[in-house]
Amino acid sequence: MKHRCLSCQTLGADCQHDYHAECAIKLFGTEFPPTVQFSTPDIIREAQKMVGKISVSGVQPKLSVAYDRKIFQLIVVEKGGEYILKPQTERFPMLPENENLCMRIASLCGTDVPAHGLIPLADKRFAYLVKRFDRTDEGFKFQQEDFQQLLEIDDKYDGSYERMANIIRKHSCNPASDLFKLYERAILFFVLGNGDAHLKNFSLIRSRSAGYRLSPAYDIVSSRLVLSEEREEMCLSIQGKRNRLSRKDFIRLAQHLGLAEEQCNHISDRMKDFQPEIEGMIKDSFLSEQLKSRFLELFKERMKRMNI
């Protein structure tokens, strides 16, 4: 019998223990995933107790966890966590399934994302699990600064892609590449309805051997699916706009970033090529049928507005 992998979300007869072996190795370093002995309410209680003790920000309950390979279980830790675990919430339905799908789409489109997947808790509800990219398996922690810190402002929503570009020009050791990646993410987030991509969702990270670079993408969620009353299409402005965005606005952004026309066309052409596969991924995802329908409608409408 074929099962759908909780990481890549594709069917396969070789999908044992809810994961393909190669997907499990990528995320866990073993051919099968660990078990989880705690439930959704347990996570919420533990997250409340650990507020201020772990460096995971945001309003969604989150836990820092590690993989105890002696007992093959994920365990809650205050320090040295390998993963961030996000459970279901009553306020935002199917948020783990939403984030895993959006991260898979981002990966398909060539965006650098950390290893991630869904994992069933003790109460059989899915949680979203993502491997931390700011530290090595040996525990070495990379220097990382989000753009709210870099811009030295109090409000994580008080920013623009142009201001982030200025920071990249100033601090990145490869600004041309990182500006191209920033433009890719702006388009991707728009077509996915990720209207809550604020300044703390973008970071510069410093490796051991090189200087600062734009970090892998993280916290990619179609916020429009869970916030139907969301007022703005993008929470960070593009050419002074957060609503009624069109291809012209993104072209002007590309010009501000110093991108060539060929680079813009390359991104648009790639999105067009991937559109059937993205739509298939949405249809085959773990979202409810209602959310699948809404996501497909949103995605097609945004692609049409971008003339892709």
C-alpha positions as CSV (number, residue, x, y, z in Angstrom):
1,M,0.0,0.0,0.0
2,K,1.2,3.5,-0.9
3,H,1.4,6.2,1.8
4,R,1.9,9.9,1.5
5,C,5.1,11.1,3.1
6,L,4.7,13.6,5.9
7,S,7.7,15.6,4.6
8,C,7.7,15.7,0.8
9,Q,3.9,14.9,0.7
10,T,4.3,12.5,-2.3
11,L,3.0,8.9,-2.5
12,G,5.3,5.9,-2.4
13,A,5.3,2.2,-1.6
14,D,8.6,2.8,0.1
15,C,7.1,5.3,2.5
16,Q,7.4,3.4,5.8
17,H,6.6,4.9,9.2
18,D,5.0,8.0,7.5
19,Y,8.3,9.0,5.8
20,H,10.4,8.0,2.8
21,A,13.7,6.8,4.1
22,E,15.6,9.6,2.2
23,C,13.2,12.2,3.7
24,A,13.7,10.9,7.2
25,I,17.5,10.8,6.8
26,K,17.4,14.5,5.6
27,L,15.4,15.6,8.6
28,F,16.4,13.2,11.4
29,G,19.6,11.5,10.3
30,T,17.8,8.1,10.6
31,E,15.7,6.1,8.1
32,F,12.6,6.4,10.2
33,P,11.2,9.3,12.3
34,P,11.2,9.5,16.1
35,T,8.0,9.1,18.1
36,V,6.5,11.9,20.1
37,Q,5.1,11.1,23.6
38,F,3.4,14.4,24.2
39,S,0.1,15.8,22.8
40,T,-1.0,19.2,21.6
41,P,-2.2,20.5,25.0
42,D,1.1,19.4,26.5
43,I,3.0,21.6,24.0
44,I,0.9,24.6,24.8
45,R,1.5,24.2,28.5
46,E,5.3,23.6,28.0
47,A,5.6,26.6,25.7
48,Q,3.9,28.8,28.3
49,K,6.4,27.6,30.9
50,M,9.4,28.2,28.7
51,V,8.5,31.8,27.6
52,G,11.7,33.8,27.8
53,K,13.9,30.7,28.1
54,I,14.2,29.9,24.4
55,S,15.0,32.1,21.4
56,V,11.9,31.3,19.4
57,S,9.7,34.3,18.9
58,G,6.1,34.7,17.6
59,V,2.6,34.3,18.9
60,Q,2.2,30.7,17.8
61,P,3.0,28.2,20.6
62,K,6.4,26.6,19.8
63,L,8.8,24.3,21.5
64,S,12.5,23.7,21.2
65,V,13.1,20.0,20.9
66,A,15.9,17.5,20.4
67,Y,16.0,13.9,19.0
68,D,17.1,11.5,21.8
69,R,18.4,8.7,19.6
70,K,18.7,6.3,22.6
71,I,15.0,6.1,23.0
72,F,14.0,7.3,19.4
73,Q,11.9,10.2,20.8
74,L,11.7,13.9,20.5
75,I,12.2,15.5,23.8
76,V,11.6,19.1,25.0
77,V,14.8,21.0,25.8
78,E,15.6,24.6,27.0
79,K,19.0,24.7,25.3
80,G,20.7,23.0,22.4
81,G,17.4,22.2,20.5
82,E,17.8,20.7,17.1
83,Y,14.3,21.5,16.0
84,I,11.4,23.9,16.4
85,L,8.0,22.2,16.9
86,K,4.7,24.0,16.1
87,P,1.4,22.4,17.1
88,Q,-2.1,22.9,15.9
89,T,-3.9,26.0,17.2
90,E,-7.6,26.6,17.8
91,R,-7.5,30.1,16.2
92,F,-5.7,29.1,13.0
93,P,-6.9,25.7,11.6
94,M,-4.4,23.4,9.9
95,L,-1.5,25.8,10.3
96,P,1.1,22.9,10.4
97,E,-0.2,21.5,7.2
98,N,-0.3,25.0,5.7
99,E,3.3,25.7,6.6
100,N,4.7,22.4,5.4
101,L,3.0,22.7,2.1
102,C,4.2,26.3,1.5
103,M,7.8,25.3,2.5
104,R,7.6,22.4,0.0
105,I,6.4,24.7,-2.8
106,A,9.2,27.1,-1.9
107,S,11.7,24.3,-2.2
108,L,10.3,23.2,-5.5
109,C,10.8,26.8,-6.8
110,G,14.4,26.7,-5.8
111,T,14.2,28.6,-2.5
112,D,16.7,27.5,0.1
113,V,14.7,26.1,3.0
114,P,15.7,24.0,6.1
115,A,14.6,20.4,6.4
116,H,11.0,20.1,7.7
117,G,8.0,17.9,7.9
118,L,4.8,17.0,9.7
119,I,4.9,14.7,12.7
120,P,2.0,13.1,14.6
121,L,1.8,13.8,18.3
122,A,0.4,11.4,21.0
123,D,-3.1,12.7,20.3
124,K,-2.7,11.9,16.6
125,R,-2.8,15.5,15.6
126,F,-0.1,16.8,13.3
127,A,2.6,19.3,14.4
128,Y,5.0,21.0,12.1
129,L,8.7,20.3,12.7
130,V,11.6,22.3,11.2
131,K,15.3,21.7,11.7
132,R,17.3,24.6,13.0
133,F,19.7,26.0,10.4
134,D,21.5,28.4,12.8
135,R,23.6,25.6,14.4
136,T,25.5,22.5,13.5
137,D,24.9,19.0,14.7
138,E,28.0,19.5,16.9
139,G,26.2,22.5,18.6
140,F,28.1,25.3,17.0
141,K,25.7,28.3,16.7
142,F,26.0,30.7,13.8
143,Q,25.6,34.4,14.2
144,Q,22.2,35.4,12.9
145,E,20.4,38.8,12.9
146,D,16.9,39.4,11.7
147,F,16.0,42.5,9.7
148,Q,14.1,44.1,12.6
149,Q,17.4,44.0,14.5
150,L,19.4,45.1,11.5
151,L,17.1,48.1,10.8
152,E,16.9,48.9,14.5
153,I,13.2,49.6,14.6
154,D,10.5,48.6,17.1
155,D,7.8,47.4,14.8
156,K,8.5,44.2,12.8
157,Y,5.8,45.4,10.3
158,D,7.4,48.8,9.7
159,G,9.6,48.0,6.8
160,S,9.9,47.5,3.0
161,Y,11.7,45.2,0.6
162,E,13.7,48.3,-0.5
163,R,15.0,48.9,3.0
164,M,16.0,45.2,3.4
165,A,17.8,45.5,0.1
166,N,19.9,48.4,1.4
167,I,20.9,46.3,4.4
168,I,21.9,43.4,2.1
169,R,24.0,45.8,0.0
170,K,25.8,47.0,3.1
171,H,26.4,43.7,4.9
172,S,26.1,40.7,2.6
173,C,29.4,39.2,1.3
174,N,27.5,38.4,-1.9
175,P,24.9,41.1,-2.4
176,A,24.0,40.3,-6.0
177,S,23.0,36.8,-5.2
178,D,21.1,37.8,-2.1
179,L,19.2,40.6,-3.8
180,F,18.1,38.1,-6.4
181,K,16.9,35.7,-3.7
182,L,15.1,38.5,-2.0
183,Y,13.2,39.3,-5.2
184,E,12.4,35.6,-5.7
185,R,10.9,35.4,-2.2
186,A,8.9,38.6,-2.7
187,I,7.2,37.0,-5.7
188,L,6.8,33.6,-4.1
189,F,5.2,35.1,-0.9
190,F,2.8,37.2,-3.0
191,V,1.5,34.3,-5.1
192,L,1.2,32.1,-2.0
193,G,-0.7,34.7,0.0
194,N,2.0,35.0,2.6
195,G,0.9,38.4,3.8
196,D,2.5,38.0,7.2
197,A,6.2,37.9,6.1
198,H,7.5,40.6,8.4
199,L,11.0,41.8,9.2
200,K,11.7,38.9,11.7
201,N,11.0,36.4,8.9
202,F,14.2,37.5,7.1
203,S,17.7,37.2,8.4
204,L,21.3,37.5,7.6
205,I,23.4,34.6,8.9
206,R,27.2,34.2,9.2
207,S,28.9,30.9,8.4
208,R,32.3,29.8,9.8
209,S,34.1,30.3,6.5
210,A,32.4,33.3,4.9
211,G,30.6,36.6,5.8
212,Y,27.0,37.3,6.2
213,R,24.4,35.9,3.7
214,L,20.7,35.9,3.4
215,S,19.5,33.0,5.6
216,P,17.4,30.1,4.3
217,A,13.7,31.0,4.1
218,Y,11.5,30.1,7.1
219,D,8.0,30.7,8.5
220,I,6.4,30.5,5.1
221,V,2.6,30.3,5.5
222,S,-0.4,31.3,3.4
223,S,-1.8,33.7,6.0
224,R,-4.6,34.6,3.6
225,L,-6.0,31.1,4.1
226,V,-6.4,31.5,7.8
227,L,-7.0,35.2,8.0
228,S,-9.7,35.9,5.4
229,E,-10.1,39.4,6.9
230,E,-6.3,40.1,6.4
231,R,-6.2,43.7,5.2
232,E,-2.9,43.8,3.4
233,E,-1.5,41.5,0.7
234,M,2.0,42.1,1.8
235,C,2.9,43.4,5.3
236,L,6.2,44.8,4.1
237,S,5.7,47.4,1.3
238,I,6.9,47.2,-2.2
239,Q,7.4,50.5,-4.0
240,G,5.4,52.1,-1.1
241,K,2.4,49.7,-1.6
242,R,1.0,46.8,0.4
243,N,-2.2,46.2,-1.5
244,R,-3.3,46.0,-5.1
245,L,0.1,44.9,-6.2
246,S,0.7,44.1,-9.8
247,R,3.6,42.9,-12.0
248,K,4.6,46.5,-12.6
249,D,5.3,47.0,-8.9
250,F,7.5,43.9,-8.8
251,I,9.3,45.1,-12.0
252,R,10.1,48.4,-10.3
253,L,11.3,46.5,-7.2
254,A,13.6,44.5,-9.5
255,Q,15.0,47.7,-10.9
256,H,15.6,49.1,-7.4
257,L,17.4,45.8,-6.6
258,G,19.6,46.2,-9.7
259,L,18.4,43.1,-11.4
260,A,18.5,42.6,-15.1
261,E,15.4,42.0,-17.2
262,E,16.7,38.5,-18.0
263,Q,16.8,37.7,-14.3
264,C,13.1,38.8,-13.8
265,N,12.0,36.8,-16.8
266,H,13.8,33.8,-15.5
267,I,11.9,33.9,-12.2
268,S,8.5,34.4,-14.0
269,D,9.2,31.7,-16.5
270,R,10.2,29.2,-13.8
271,M,7.0,30.0,-11.8
272,K,4.9,29.4,-14.9
273,D,6.7,26.1,-15.6
274,F,6.0,25.0,-12.0
275,Q,2.4,26.1,-11.9
276,P,0.8,22.8,-12.8
277,E,3.1,21.0,-10.2
278,I,2.3,23.6,-7.5
279,E,-1.4,23.2,-8.1
280,G,-1.0,19.4,-7.9
281,M,0.8,19.8,-4.6
282,I,-2.0,21.8,-3.2
283,K,-4.6,19.3,-4.3
284,D,-2.6,16.4,-2.8
285,S,-1.7,18.2,0.4
286,F,-2.9,17.4,3.9
287,L,-5.2,20.5,4.0
288,S,-9.0,20.1,4.1
289,E,-10.9,20.1,0.9
290,Q,-12.2,23.6,1.7
291,L,-8.7,25.0,2.3
292,K,-7.4,23.3,-0.8
293,S,-10.1,25.0,-2.9
294,R,-9.4,28.4,-1.4
295,F,-5.7,28.0,-1.8
296,L,-6.0,27.1,-5.5
297,E,-8.3,30.0,-6.1
298,L,-5.9,32.4,-4.4
299,F,-2.8,31.0,-6.1
300,K,-4.4,31.2,-9.6
301,E,-5.7,34.8,-9.0
302,R,-2.3,36.0,-7.9
303,M,-0.5,34.3,-10.8
304,K,-2.9,36.0,-13.2
305,R,-2.3,39.4,-11.6
306,M,1.5,38.8,-12.1
307,N,0.8,37.9,-15.8
308,I,2.7,34.6,-15.2
